[in-house]
Amino acid sequence: MSRILFIDDNPQQFRMILNTLKFVIDDLEVDYSNSVSSAIKKMCESKYDIVIMDIFIPLGYDSVSTIGPKNKLYKDLEASHL
C-alpha cells in the first residue's frame, strides 16, 4: 500500500487529484491537510511514501523550505521513522 499526504488549502484540488490517483493506483491511502501545521503533525505521527504540497500555501510557507531535504524538519522526520 502506498501512503500519500496531500497538502493544499484548496479542497477542490485535493478531490481532483485524489480521483486521478485512485484511477491509476489501486492500493492507495491518502491523507489530506489544509495547512502546514496540520501536515507537520501528521508527518510526525505517520510515515508517508509521497508528500504532495501546493507550491505556495498561505502564511508564507512554500514546499521546498517547509519540507525539502535541506530543511531540519525533513531530517528530524526522517530520523524519527528509521
LINBEL-V334651 format. One record per helix or strand of 3 or more residues. SS is the DSSP state (H for helix, E for strand). FROM is the first residue (numbers start at 1). TO is the last residue. If there is no record, write none. Layout:
BEGIN
((SS | FROM | TO) (SS | FROM | TO))
END
This chain:
BEGIN
((E | 2 | 7) (H | 11 | 24) (E | 28 | 33) (H | 36 | 45) (E | 50 | 53) (H | 63 | 67) (H | 72 | 80))
END
